[in-house]
Amino acid sequence: MGDDSLPAAPRERIPRVRAELAKVILGKDLILDRLLVALLADAHVLMEDVPGVGKTTLAKALARTFAGEFRRLQFTPDLLPTDVLGSSVYDPRDGSFTFKPGPVFANVLLADEINRASPRTQSSLLEAMSERQASIEGVTRALPKPFLVLATQNPIELHGTYPLPEAQLDRFGMRLEIGYPAHDQAVDMLYAQADHHPIDDVEPVLDEAALLALQRATRAVRVDRRVGGYVVDLVEATRGHATVKLGASPRASLALFRCAQAHAYLDQRAYVLPEDVKGIAVEVLAHRLMLDPKARYGGVRKEDLVREILGVVPVPV
């Protein structure tokens, strides 16, 4: 591991993205860093927290920093898969059918309150999130590049909601909790929105080519095989834990690997350290675990379980 120069890419734009996001979310530096990690790692993000803490606002702000096509879709119980993917529309003038793309055909899709839609509609995103394509009416269509899903859900208002199945949770690279602002930041927020919403001031910083270049540069960050082994050790440790009914998948290993590369890239390094893996392991792994009933109803938090594993699994030197 040396001080190799980073791959050429528009890295100088990353602090500008962060500055734009900081206009709308005050005092949440760690959350902003995690969002940037997900953006560079080409990882979908699930933002889960109580109502009113800025989940949708932050997702919209991130989309605004990116000059690609942005679509917002409010998930409701009556939403159908065709409302997400699109469908063919009949033209009575000549009797032909024309495909009308749905909101998923965008660079950034904000899936607001995703757990309010039926499982059938939720599952319409599975192929799009995993393979960046959508199969509609027997035809497979490629999605634009880059493609990022930002989903929000409230863990408190559970009436009329459908919990995301494990297969869908596994396709989110990271799960974030914003939390309430500190007192001073809460006061600052009141005055920041005195005459208009700060999101109106957010300006685009990246375009499709710039973001794709950043993602390619991120994947060029070197990962020593010992560090790769550490990633797998952590994931395997979740499967063998006494209170875990379903541990993290190989997809989780890849997500942790990619996000560790992004963490190192943000730190201006061309190689990954074990600290990069540890720094984002909770956000990458916790939401993928299924606890046994005794642990789940006993108040065990998945995040604490991952932290426990981090303290037990040997770190490569």
ZITA-V50056 format. One record per residue. RES is the residue in one letter. PHI is phi as a letter, one per 40 degrees, with the letter a starting at -180 (999 if undefined). OMEGA is omega in whole degrees, -180 to 180 (none if undefined). Layout:
res=RES phi=PHI omega=OMEGA
res=RES phi=PHI omega=OMEGA
//
This chain:
res=M phi=999 omega=-179
res=G phi=b omega=-179
res=D phi=c omega=-179
res=D phi=c omega=177
res=S phi=c omega=-179
res=L phi=c omega=177
res=P phi=d omega=-178
res=A phi=c omega=180
res=A phi=a omega=-179
res=P phi=c omega=-175
res=R phi=c omega=-178
res=E phi=c omega=179
res=R phi=c omega=-176
res=I phi=c omega=177
res=P phi=c omega=178
res=R phi=c omega=175
res=V phi=c omega=-179
res=R phi=c omega=180
res=A phi=c omega=178
res=E phi=c omega=179
res=L phi=c omega=-179
res=A phi=c omega=177
res=K phi=c omega=-174
res=V phi=b omega=-180
res=I phi=b omega=-175
res=L phi=c omega=174
res=G phi=g omega=-180
res=K phi=b omega=-176
res=D phi=c omega=-178
res=L phi=c omega=179
res=I phi=c omega=179
res=L phi=c omega=178
res=D phi=c omega=180
res=R phi=c omega=177
res=L phi=c omega=178
res=L phi=c omega=175
res=V phi=d omega=180
res=A phi=c omega=-180
res=L phi=c omega=-179
res=L phi=c omega=-178
res=A phi=c omega=-179
res=D phi=f omega=-176
res=A phi=b omega=176
res=H phi=c omega=-174
res=V phi=b omega=173
res=L phi=b omega=178
res=M phi=b omega=-175
res=E phi=b omega=-180
res=D phi=a omega=180
res=V phi=c omega=-179
res=P phi=c omega=170
res=G phi=g omega=-179
res=V phi=c omega=174
res=G phi=h omega=-179
res=K phi=c omega=-178
res=T phi=c omega=180
res=T phi=c omega=180
res=L phi=c omega=178
res=A phi=c omega=179
res=K phi=c omega=180
res=A phi=c omega=178
res=L phi=c omega=179
res=A phi=c omega=-179
res=R phi=c omega=178
res=T phi=c omega=-178
res=F phi=b omega=-171
res=A phi=c omega=176
res=G phi=c omega=-178
res=E phi=c omega=-178
res=F phi=b omega=176
res=R phi=b omega=175
res=R phi=b omega=-179
res=L phi=b omega=178
res=Q phi=c omega=-178
res=F phi=c omega=180
res=T phi=b omega=-178
res=P phi=d omega=-177
res=D phi=c omega=179
res=L phi=c omega=-179
res=L phi=b omega=177
res=P phi=d omega=179
res=T phi=c omega=176
res=D phi=c omega=179
res=V phi=c omega=-172
res=L phi=c omega=-175
res=G phi=h omega=-179
res=S phi=a omega=178
res=S phi=c omega=-179
res=V phi=b omega=-178
res=Y phi=c omega=176
res=D phi=b omega=-176
res=P phi=c omega=-178
res=R phi=c omega=-179
res=D phi=b omega=178
res=G phi=g omega=-178
res=S phi=c omega=176
res=F phi=b omega=178
res=T phi=b omega=-179
res=F phi=c omega=177
res=K phi=b omega=-177
res=P phi=c omega=176
res=G phi=c omega=-178
res=P phi=c omega=-178
res=V phi=c omega=179
res=F phi=c omega=-180
res=A phi=a omega=176
res=N phi=c omega=179
res=V phi=b omega=178
res=L phi=b omega=174
res=L phi=c omega=178
res=A phi=c omega=-173
res=D phi=c omega=-179
res=E phi=f omega=-174
res=I phi=c omega=-177
res=N phi=c omega=176
res=R phi=c omega=178
res=A phi=c omega=-180
res=S phi=c omega=177
res=P phi=d omega=179
res=R phi=c omega=-180
res=T phi=c omega=176
res=Q phi=d omega=-176
res=S phi=c omega=179
res=S phi=c omega=179
res=L phi=c omega=-174
res=L phi=d omega=-179
res=E phi=c omega=-179
res=A phi=c omega=-177
res=M phi=c omega=-175
res=S phi=c omega=-172
res=E phi=b omega=180
res=R phi=f omega=176
res=Q phi=a omega=-180
res=A phi=b omega=178
res=S phi=b omega=-175
res=I phi=b omega=177
res=E phi=f omega=176
res=G phi=g omega=-180
res=V phi=b omega=178
res=T phi=c omega=-178
res=R phi=b omega=179
res=A phi=c omega=177
res=L phi=c omega=178
res=P phi=c omega=175
res=K phi=b omega=-6
res=P phi=c omega=179
res=F phi=b omega=-176
res=L phi=b omega=175
res=V phi=b omega=172
res=L phi=b omega=-177
res=A phi=b omega=176
res=T phi=b omega=171
res=Q phi=a omega=179
res=N phi=b omega=-179
res=P phi=c omega=-176
res=I phi=c omega=-178
res=E phi=c omega=-173
res=L phi=c omega=179
res=H phi=c omega=179
res=G phi=g omega=179
res=T phi=b omega=179
res=Y phi=b omega=-178
res=P phi=d omega=179
res=L phi=c omega=178
res=P phi=c omega=-177
res=E phi=d omega=-179
res=A phi=c omega=180
res=Q phi=c omega=177
res=L phi=d omega=-177
res=D phi=c omega=-179
res=R phi=c omega=173
res=F phi=c omega=-178
res=G phi=c omega=-178
res=M phi=a omega=172
res=R phi=b omega=-175
res=L phi=b omega=171
res=E phi=b omega=-177
res=I phi=c omega=180
res=G phi=g omega=179
res=Y phi=c omega=177
res=P phi=c omega=173
res=A phi=c omega=-174
res=H phi=d omega=-177
res=D phi=c omega=179
res=Q phi=c omega=178
res=A phi=c omega=177
res=V phi=c omega=178
res=D phi=d omega=-180
res=M phi=c omega=-180
res=L phi=d omega=-177
res=Y phi=c omega=178
res=A phi=c omega=-179
res=Q phi=b omega=-176
res=A phi=c omega=-176
res=D phi=b omega=176
res=H phi=a omega=-179
res=H phi=c omega=-179
res=P phi=d omega=-180
res=I phi=c omega=177
res=D phi=c omega=-179
res=D phi=c omega=-179
res=V phi=c omega=-177
res=E phi=b omega=178
res=P phi=c omega=-179
res=V phi=b omega=-177
res=L phi=b omega=168
res=D phi=b omega=-177
res=E phi=d omega=-176
res=A phi=c omega=-179
res=A phi=c omega=-180
res=L phi=c omega=178
res=L phi=c omega=177
res=A phi=c omega=178
res=L phi=c omega=180
res=Q phi=c omega=176
res=R phi=c omega=179
res=A phi=c omega=178
res=T phi=c omega=-179
res=R phi=c omega=177
res=A phi=c omega=178
res=V phi=c omega=-175
res=R phi=c omega=176
res=V phi=b omega=178
res=D phi=c omega=-177
res=R phi=c omega=177
res=R phi=c omega=177
res=V phi=c omega=175
res=G phi=c omega=176
res=G phi=c omega=177
res=Y phi=c omega=177
res=V phi=d omega=-179
res=V phi=c omega=178
res=D phi=d omega=180
res=L phi=c omega=-179
res=V phi=c omega=179
res=E phi=c omega=179
res=A phi=c omega=178
res=T phi=c omega=-178
res=R phi=c omega=-177
res=G phi=c omega=-178
res=H phi=c omega=-173
res=A phi=c omega=-175
res=T phi=c omega=-177
res=V phi=b omega=177
res=K phi=c omega=178
res=L phi=b omega=-178
res=G phi=c omega=-178
res=A phi=c omega=-175
res=S phi=c omega=171
res=P phi=d omega=175
res=R phi=c omega=177
res=A phi=c omega=177
res=S phi=c omega=-180
res=L phi=c omega=179
res=A phi=c omega=179
res=L phi=c omega=177
res=F phi=c omega=-178
res=R phi=c omega=-179
res=C phi=c omega=175
res=A phi=c omega=175
res=Q phi=c omega=180
res=A phi=c omega=178
res=H phi=c omega=178
res=A phi=c omega=-180
res=Y phi=c omega=177
res=L phi=c omega=178
res=D phi=c omega=176
res=Q phi=g omega=174
res=R phi=b omega=179
res=A phi=c omega=179
res=Y phi=a omega=-177
res=V phi=c omega=173
res=L phi=b omega=175
res=P phi=d omega=179
res=E phi=c omega=176
res=D phi=c omega=179
res=V phi=c omega=-179
res=K phi=c omega=-175
res=G phi=c omega=-177
res=I phi=b omega=-176
res=A phi=c omega=-178
res=V phi=c omega=-178
res=E phi=c omega=-177
res=V phi=c omega=-170
res=L phi=b omega=-167
res=A phi=d omega=-175
res=H phi=c omega=-178
res=R phi=c omega=-174
res=L phi=c omega=173
res=M phi=b omega=-179
res=L phi=c omega=174
res=D phi=c omega=-175
res=P phi=d omega=-178
res=K phi=c omega=180
res=A phi=c omega=-177
res=R phi=c omega=-179
res=Y phi=c omega=177
res=G phi=c omega=176
res=G phi=g omega=178
res=V phi=c omega=179
res=R phi=c omega=-179
res=K phi=c omega=180
res=E phi=c omega=179
res=D phi=c omega=179
res=L phi=c omega=178
res=V phi=c omega=177
res=R phi=c omega=177
res=E phi=c omega=179
res=I phi=c omega=177
res=L phi=d omega=-180
res=G phi=c omega=-176
res=V phi=b omega=-176
res=V phi=c omega=-179
res=P phi=c omega=179
res=V phi=c omega=179
res=P phi=c omega=-180
res=V phi=b omega=none
//
